[in-house]
Amino acid sequence: MANEIRASHILVMNESHCRELMEKLRSGADFAGLAREFSKCPSGKKSGGDLGYFGKGQMVPQFENAAFKLNVGEIAGPVKTQFGFHIIKRTA
């Protein structure tokens, strides 16, 4: 298991919107483009959702648990945290 991973995310406020965006991704939509358009995370809007590298203990537990289970290129969602609903993509 890696000590650090790199991931991107899209944060929305409700689960149904999160599921709609997951369907778009499954149909080939661009993750960064959807993040810029729909994410409620201010830094994510600018970076296309990129969170950079992070290690264990740096993210809220629900987010971290989902992100660290992914292989590079995989996407998970909806992941519920106190911030809303995330779609997470592991990028490295």
N, C-alpha and C positions, 0 to 999 in steps of 0.2 A: 504494500500500500504506500502510495506516495506521501511524503511529508507535506508537500504543497501541490496544489492544482491550480489551473486557470479556468475560469468559467465566465459565462455571460448569462444575463437574465433579463426577463421581461416581467415587470411588476404591474399587476392590474388589481382593481378593487373587488371584483367578484368572480366567483368560480365559473359561471357560465361564459363570461368574456374570455377567461383563461382557456377554457375548452375550445372556444371558437378559434382562438389563435393557434392552439395546438393542431387543430384540423388544417389550418392554412399552412403550417409548417410541414405537416405530413404530405400536403399537396405540392410541396416544393417552394413555398414562400421563403424569402430571404430573412433570416433571423435578425440580423442587424437592422434591416429596414423596418421590420415590425417593432423592434425595440425603440427605434427613433420615433416612430409614429404613435405607439400606444403605451409605452412604459411610463409609469407614474414615478419612477426613480429619476431624479434630476440628472445625476451623473450618467445613468444608463442611456438617457435620451441623447446625450452628446457623444457617447462612445459606442453607440450601437449595442449597448447592454454589457460591454466588457467590464468585468470587475477586476481584472488583473489576476495576479497570483495571490493565493491566501492559504494559510495553514489551518490546522485544527484549532478550534477555540476562537477564531476570528469572526465567525458568522453565527447567527442564531442557530440553535441545535437542529431544528427541522430542515433548514436550508443546508446546513453543513452535512447532515446525514444523507440527504438526497444527492448532493453534489459529489461527495466522495464515493458513492456507489456507482457512479456513471463511468463508462469508458470514454476515452476521447472521441468526440463526435456525437455522442448520445445526448438525447434530450429527455428531461423529466418534467412532469407537470400534470395537473396543478399541485404545487407544494404550498400549503397554507402556513403562514407565519403571522405574527402580530402586525406586520406591515401590509398584508394582503395576500394575494395569490401569485406565485412565481412560476415561470417556465425557466428551467435552468438548462444550459448547454455547456458541457465540459469541452473546453477547447485545447487544453494541454495538461 
